[in-house]
Amino acid sequence: MARVLIVQGHARSRADTAATLRAEGHDVLEAGSADNGVRLAHEQGPEVILLDPMLPDRSGYELYASLQRDPATLAIPASFRRSRPRRARCPAWPSAASTS
């Protein structure tokens, strides 16, 4: 199966995604920051990279741009994946806690 690099700032989301991919037989590398993602991409040569748009040290878009400028990582396909749930907020709506 494929060697997949997950670059995801949210540890729980990263672990869930990694567990799913491992269960499917993939070799999974994990990075919690853009800097670690770049390092692993160079050291381990993944076949594909899953990027979180919002990383703690810089955006996933910036990371993707730097990978595209580097001849060593240019050919690695990458996909953006936002795995943290978005919580819709509207000031006019009461929170779930206040409706009980």
Beta strands, then each sheet from edge to edge (+ up, - down):
strand 1: 3-7
strand 2: 27-31
strand 3: 48-51
strand 4: 78-80
sheet 1: 2+ 1+ 3+ 4+
end
